[in-house]
Amino acid sequence: MDVSKCFESIYTHSISWATKNKKIIKSDQNTKISALFGQKLDKLMQSSNKNETNGIVVGPEFSRIFAEIILQTIDLNVIKKLENYNYKHQKDYDICRYIDDIFIFSNEITLNKKIFEIYTDELSKFNLHINESKTKKISRPFFTSKSRVILKINNEVNEFSKSLFKF
């Protein structure tokens, strides 16, 4: 799965939601506090992006850290929800993520669908969405179009070598 326009879609206030809790941050007593960790990061990110709250600057390492805090919170929320269905992380399934690319591994198609649904739901809580056009389902053995090309080239080179030399 791929998070659609990840950096462009991150709402700077969502860093506070990730580090605390959306309900806590939006409570009347906390909206007036500006010294919380998430709120300081929020202000810093806004000031680096023309005071915009929607979207973070693409490129700086700090933006990757900012996004990572939010995405790790989503990862943990997904794992907790799956525990409610009695699925154990790294036993029944595994989720690997590199920035905004998410890889789901499981032996059950129904579990994969459940993880996809939960992930999509958790992302939406942070105003993030899946890019459906980049979502791929691959079955074992993992054989991508790139793998096919490599295998075909290897076979062609081997056949060519055989034609040149007698073994």
N, C-alpha and C positions, 0 to 999 in steps of 0.2 A: 504494500500500500504506500501511497505517497500523500503527504499533507499538501493540499493545494495552496499555492502561494503562501507558504508558511510564514516567512518573515513579514511579508506585506500585510498579512491578516492578523498578526498578533496585536492585540489591544494592550497598550502599555500598562493599564491598570490591572490586567490579569496577573501580573507578577505578584501582586499582593494577595490575590485569590489563591495562587499556588503556594505561597509561603505561609499563609495563615489559613483563611477560609473565607469564601465569598460572603457568607452571612455575617461573620465577625467584622470583616472590613467595612461592609456597608451599614453596620449598626451606627446609630446616631452618635454614640460616644467616640467611635473610632474614626469617623469621617473628618473630625476636627484635628486629629493627631497627625502630624507630618513627620514624626521622627521614627516611624516604623521602617524596618529594613526594606520591605517591598515598596513602600511609598518613596523612599529615597532613590531606589533603583528606577522606579517609574518616572520620577522627576528628571533624573539623569538622562534616561532614554528619550524623554520628550524634548529636552533641551538640545539633544544631538540630532533631532529630527524636526526642526522648525516648529517646536511646541505641538506637534501632532501626537494624538493619542492612539491613532489607528495606524499600525505598521511600525516596524523598527528598521533601522538602517541595515542594509545588506552589506556584508564585507568585514566589518571589524570583528575581532575575536570576542569582544565584549557582547556583541549581538548574539553570537552563538551560545555564550554562557547564559545570557538572558533567556533565550529560547529553550535551552536545555533545562533550566529550572522548571519552566512551565511543562515541557514535554515529559520530564521525569515524574512530575506530579500526576500527569495523565497516565503514564505507565503504571504507577503504583495504584491508582484508582481502578484501573482495569484488572490488575492482579487481585485486589481486594474483592471486587465484584465477582470474579471467577471463583474465588474461595467460597463465596456464598452458594455456588452451584457444586461445591465439593471437587473442584478441579485444582490440582496442585501445580504451581509454576515449576518448570524444569523437571516435572515428572510426567504430567499428562500433556503438557504443551510447553513451548518456549516462544518468547517474543524477543527479537533482536531489533534494535533501532539504531540507525546512523542518521543523526540530525532529524530530517523529516521523512526518511524512508523507513518503513516498518515491515519486518519480515515475521510472519507467523508460521510456526511449525507445530504440527500435530498429526496423529495417526487417524483422526476422525474428521470427516467432512463436516459433520454437524457441529463439532467443537470449533472448527475454523470459522464457520458462519457465526457462531455465538460470539467468538472473540472479535470478529469484524464488526458485529452490531454494537457490542459494548464499547469498542474503541471509537467507533463513529459517534456514539452518544457522548462519550467522555470528551472527545475533541470539540464537539459542538458547544459544550458548557464553557469553553474558552474561545468561542467564535472561530473555531478552526474546522476545516472540512476535508474529506478525502477527495482526491482527484481520481474519479472513477475510471477515466481513460488510461491511467497509469497503473491501475490495479490488475494484477495478474495472478492466476491460479496455476500452480505448477505441481504436477504429481511426481512421485519418485518413479524411476530414477530421475534426478534433476537433469533435464536435457533441454537446454535453451537453444534458440536459433544460433547463437554464437558458438555453442558447443558443437552443433551440427556442422557448421562451416569449418571449424578446426578439425573435426574428425574427417570430413570430406577431403580437406587439403592434405592431411596426413596420409590418407589412403592413396591419393593421387601421387604424392611424392614417393611413397613406397612402391607403387606400380611403376613409376617412371624409373626408379632406381633398379628395379628388377629387370626392366627392359635393357638397361645399359650394362649391367653386370650379371655374370652367371654365378650363382651361389652354390 
